Amino acid sequence: MQGLFAFGISKILIALLVFGIIIMIHELGHFVAAKISGVKVDEFSLGMGPKLFSIQGEETLYAIRLFPIAGYVKMVGENEESDHPRSFSKKNPLKRFFIIVMGPIMNFVLAIILYTIIFSSTGLPSTTIGELTDNSPASKVGIQVEDKILDIDGQSIENWTDIPKVINSLDSEYINIKIKRNEEILDFKVKPMEEEGRKLIGVVPKYEKNIFKTFTHSIKTTFSLLAQMIEFLGRAVQGKVKETVVGPVGIIKIVGDTSANGVLPLLFLAAAISVNLGLMNLLPIPALDGGRIIFIILEVIRGKKLGKNIEEYIHAAFLGLLLLFMVFITYKDVSRLIFK
């Protein structure tokens, strides 16, 4: 039971706040796109289950519900045929696609914003040396702090991450490093040291703050993470993944634990969760955004919708399966906490 009591109310509240913001941004994407497309929205809800708090707008009810594990935008004609002139079902396929896809897109946008905040605070590693480790191979040959690395063995260095990639790709005992010191170009021959299977020359980057580079790096980081998650899903489908799958309770614990390390690690994790939520919703599974997009594509190909209510029966059936899976994963999460 120790793991369960160690969970901590403050950690839970922080985790729920992070979850709430990520879900709100996702649903806000659907909501704004629906408004732009002229669809009547009956309710914008954060959470599921009984209402805790609500405000009635001009035509939309804004609500916070008991269980902060999801949220939804209730549009007229989304889950049924409707004769209302502003019904979702009466909009053309392009507008319906726009409304659905904007939820996941907003998750990716949120991740970019979070990474921009993080990198604006920490700065980005440049190709200029900010520090040399004690008795490092680089310092032994005369390389100094503030030297800018231009190339290694003829391979141009554009980013700091290029340095370990190039060094570890070379088989030779010594490597040639070209640096710029003030206005002078100098060449050094360095023998890397090995540590935990990696070749190192003992240099630490100088961090620089540049808003344009920060923003572009945030975009690259977001889509790099997205690519890694897609690759992970591919391995999971092939049964090559041994990692433990966690559900909402497990993620809440991870978020809560991470919050103890400070704001920046928490923002890093929130960005990853946001990207993950966006990707999961784009999977071509009925009941998810990706499943609805598939039905829109089929409609365009066929020239007409599926039979009346067939699509919603399929969505309802898969939603039931997803909820059962969620219950199972939640049970596993709670079991791990209790018997830790």
C-alpha positions in Angstrom: 0.0 0.0 0.0 3.0 2.3 0.4 3.1 3.2 -3.3 -0.6 4.3 -3.1 -0.1 6.5 -0.1 3.1 8.0 -1.6 1.0 9.3 -4.5 0.4 12.6 -2.8 -2.6 15.0 -3.2 -0.5 17.9 -4.5 1.0 15.6 -7.2 -2.5 14.5 -8.2 -3.7 18.1 -8.5 -0.7 19.1 -10.6 -1.1 16.1 -12.8 -4.9 16.8 -13.2 -4.1 20.4 -14.1 -1.6 19.3 -16.8 -4.1 16.8 -18.1 -6.9 19.4 -18.1 -4.9 21.9 -20.1 -3.8 19.4 -22.7 -7.4 18.1 -23.1 -8.8 21.6 -23.2 -6.4 22.6 -26.0 -7.4 19.5 -28.0 -11.1 20.2 -27.6 -10.6 23.9 -28.2 -9.2 23.0 -31.6 -12.5 21.2 -32.4 -14.5 24.0 -30.9 -12.9 26.9 -32.8 -12.9 24.9 -36.1 -16.6 24.2 -35.6 -17.4 27.8 -35.0 -15.4 28.9 -38.0 -17.3 26.3 -40.1 -20.7 27.5 -38.9 -21.6 24.5 -36.8 -23.8 24.9 -33.8 -22.0 23.7 -30.6 -24.3 22.6 -27.8 -21.6 21.9 -25.2 -17.9 22.4 -24.6 -16.9 20.1 -21.8 -13.7 19.4 -19.9 -13.9 15.9 -18.3 -16.5 13.2 -18.3 -19.3 12.2 -16.0 -21.5 14.4 -13.7 -21.2 18.2 -14.0 -19.2 20.0 -11.3 -19.5 23.5 -12.8 -21.2 25.0 -15.9 -21.9 28.3 -17.5 -24.5 28.7 -20.2 -23.2 30.9 -23.1 -25.3 32.4 -25.9 -25.7 29.0 -27.5 -23.1 26.8 -25.9 -22.9 25.2 -22.4 -19.4 25.4 -21.0 -18.9 22.6 -18.4 -16.3 21.0 -16.1 -17.1 17.4 -15.3 -16.0 15.0 -12.5 -13.5 12.7 -14.3 -10.7 14.7 -15.9 -9.6 11.9 -18.3 -11.2 13.2 -21.4 -13.4 16.0 -22.8 -15.7 16.7 -25.7 -17.4 19.2 -28.0 -21.0 18.3 -28.5 -22.0 19.5 -32.0 -25.5 19.4 -33.4 -25.7 16.5 -35.9 -22.3 15.0 -35.0 -23.6 11.7 -33.8 -26.9 11.7 -35.6 -28.6 13.0 -38.7 -30.1 16.4 -38.1 -32.1 18.8 -40.2 -30.7 21.8 -38.3 -29.2 24.3 -40.9 -26.0 24.5 -38.8 -25.7 20.7 -38.3 -22.3 19.1 -38.4 -23.8 16.3 -40.6 -24.9 18.9 -43.2 -21.5 20.4 -43.7 -19.4 19.3 -46.7 -16.6 16.7 -46.2 -13.8 19.3 -46.2 -15.4 21.3 -43.4 -16.0 18.2 -41.3 -12.4 17.0 -41.9 -11.2 20.4 -40.8 -13.2 20.3 -37.6 -12.0 16.8 -36.7 -8.3 17.2 -37.5 -8.0 20.5 -35.6 -8.1 18.7 -32.3 -4.9 16.7 -32.9 -3.3 19.6 -34.7 -3.8 21.8 -31.6 -2.0 19.2 -29.5 1.1 19.5 -31.8 0.8 23.3 -31.6 0.7 23.1 -27.8 3.9 20.9 -27.8 5.7 23.5 -30.0 4.6 26.3 -27.6 5.8 24.3 -24.6 9.2 23.5 -26.2 9.6 27.2 -27.2 9.1 28.2 -23.6 11.6 25.6 -22.4 14.3 26.4 -25.0 13.8 30.1 -24.5 14.6 29.6 -20.8 17.6 27.2 -21.2 18.9 28.4 -24.6 20.1 26.1 -27.3 23.5 24.4 -27.6 25.7 26.1 -30.2 28.7 24.7 -32.0 30.9 27.0 -29.8 32.6 25.3 -26.8 31.3 26.6 -23.5 33.3 24.2 -21.2 36.0 21.6 -21.3 35.9 18.6 -18.9 39.0 18.0 -16.8 41.9 16.3 -18.6 39.7 15.9 -21.7 41.2 14.8 -25.1 40.2 18.2 -26.5 42.0 20.3 -23.8 45.1 18.2 -24.0 45.7 19.2 -27.6 45.1 22.9 -27.0 41.4 23.4 -27.9 39.9 26.2 -25.7 36.6 27.5 -24.4 34.9 29.9 -27.0 36.4 27.9 -29.9 33.8 27.2 -32.6 33.9 23.7 -34.2 33.6 24.0 -37.9 34.1 20.4 -39.1 35.4 17.0 -38.1 37.3 14.9 -40.5 36.0 17.0 -43.4 32.3 16.7 -42.3 30.7 20.1 -41.7 29.2 20.7 -38.2 26.0 22.6 -38.3 24.5 21.7 -34.9 26.0 20.5 -31.6 24.2 17.1 -32.1 26.3 16.6 -35.2 29.5 16.4 -33.1 28.8 13.1 -31.3 27.2 11.6 -34.4 30.3 12.3 -36.5 32.8 11.3 -33.8 31.1 8.0 -33.2 30.7 7.3 -36.9 34.5 7.3 -37.4 36.7 4.3 -37.1 40.1 6.0 -37.0 42.0 6.3 -33.7 42.6 10.0 -34.2 40.1 12.6 -35.6 40.9 15.9 -37.3 38.9 18.9 -35.9 38.8 22.3 -37.5 37.9 25.2 -35.2 37.6 28.9 -35.5 39.2 31.0 -32.8 38.5 34.7 -33.1 39.3 35.2 -36.8 41.8 32.4 -37.0 41.2 28.9 -38.4 43.0 26.1 -36.6 43.4 22.3 -37.0 43.8 19.8 -34.2 44.3 16.0 -34.2 42.4 14.5 -31.2 42.3 11.0 -29.9 38.8 10.5 -28.4 38.3 8.6 -25.2 35.7 5.8 -24.8 33.1 5.8 -22.1 30.2 3.4 -21.9 30.7 2.4 -25.5 30.7 6.0 -26.8 33.6 8.1 -28.1 34.0 11.5 -26.4 36.4 14.4 -26.7 35.3 16.2 -23.5 33.6 19.3 -24.7 30.4 21.0 -23.4 28.4 23.4 -25.6 27.9 27.1 -25.0 24.1 27.8 -24.8 22.7 30.7 -26.8 19.3 32.3 -26.9 17.8 33.2 -30.3 14.1 33.4 -30.7 14.0 32.3 -34.3 16.3 29.3 -33.7 14.4 28.4 -30.6 11.1 28.4 -32.5 12.4 26.3 -35.4 14.1 23.9 -33.0 10.8 23.5 -31.1 9.1 22.5 -34.4 11.9 20.1 -35.2 11.7 18.6 -31.7 8.0 18.1 -31.8 8.0 16.3 -35.2 11.1 14.3 -34.2 9.2 13.1 -31.1 6.2 12.4 -33.3 8.3 10.3 -35.6 9.7 8.3 -32.6 6.2 7.6 -31.4 5.1 6.4 -34.8 8.2 4.1 -34.9 7.3 2.8 -31.4 3.7 2.1 -32.5 5.1 0.2 -35.5 7.3 -2.0 -33.2 4.3 -2.4 -30.8 2.1 -3.8 -33.7 4.9 -6.2 -34.5 5.1 -7.4 -30.9 8.6 -6.0 -30.4 7.8 -3.8 -27.5 8.5 -5.0 -24.0 7.8 -1.8 -22.1 4.9 -1.6 -19.7 1.8 0.2 -21.0 0.3 2.7 -18.6 -3.1 4.3 -18.5 -4.5 7.6 -17.0 -3.6 6.7 -13.4 -0.1 5.6 -14.4 0.4 8.8 -16.4 -0.9 10.9 -13.5 1.7 9.4 -11.2 4.5 10.0 -13.7 3.4 13.6 -14.1 3.1 14.1 -10.4 6.6 12.6 -9.7 8.1 14.7 -12.5 6.6 17.9 -11.0 8.9 17.4 -8.0 11.9 18.0 -10.3 10.8 21.5 -11.3 8.8 23.3 -13.9 11.0 22.6 -17.0 10.9 18.8 -16.6 7.2 19.0 -16.2 6.8 21.1 -19.3 8.9 18.6 -21.2 6.6 15.8 -20.1 3.5 17.8 -20.9 4.8 18.4 -24.4 5.4 14.6 -24.9 1.9 13.8 -23.5 0.3 16.4 -25.9 2.1 14.9 -28.9 1.1 11.4 -27.8 -2.6 12.5 -27.4 -2.6 14.1 -30.9 -1.1 11.0 -32.5 -3.4 8.5 -30.6 -6.4 10.5 -31.8 -5.2 10.3 -35.4 -5.1 6.5 -35.4 -7.6 5.1 -37.9 -9.8 3.5 -35.1 -13.6 4.2 -35.0 -14.6 6.4 -32.0 -11.3 8.3 -32.4 -10.7 11.4 -34.6 -8.7 9.3 -37.0 -11.6 6.8 -37.4 -14.0 9.7 -38.3 -11.5 11.0 -40.8 -11.4 7.5 -42.4 -15.2 7.6 -42.8 -15.0 11.0 -44.4 -12.4 9.7 -46.9 -14.7 6.7 -47.7 -17.6 9.1 -48.2 -15.6 11.1 -50.7 -14.5 8.0 -52.5 -18.0 6.5 -52.6 -19.7 9.8 -53.4 -22.1 9.2 -50.5 -22.2 8.4 -46.8 -22.7 4.9 -45.4 -26.2 3.8 -44.6 -28.1 5.8 -41.9 -26.6 5.4 -38.4 -24.2 2.6 -39.6 -21.1 4.8 -38.9 -22.4 5.7 -35.4 -23.1 2.1 -34.5 -19.5 1.3 -35.5 -18.2 4.2 -33.4 -20.3 3.2 -30.4 -19.1 -0.4 -30.6 -15.4 0.7 -30.7 -16.0 3.2 -28.0 -17.2 0.4 -25.7 -14.1 -1.6 -26.5 -11.9 1.4 -25.8 -13.6 2.0 -22.5 -13.1 -1.7 -21.5 -9.5 -1.4 -22.4 -9.2 1.8 -20.4 -10.8 0.0 -17.4 -8.3 -2.8 -17.7 -5.3 -0.5 -18.0 -6.5 1.6 -15.0 -6.8 -1.6 -13.0 -3.2 -2.5 -13.8 -2.1 1.0 -12.9 -3.8 0.9 -9.5 -2.5 -2.6 -8.8 1.1 -1.4 -9.5 0.6 1.5 -7.1 -0.9 -0.7 -4.3 1.6 -3.5 -4.5 4.7 -1.4 -5.3 
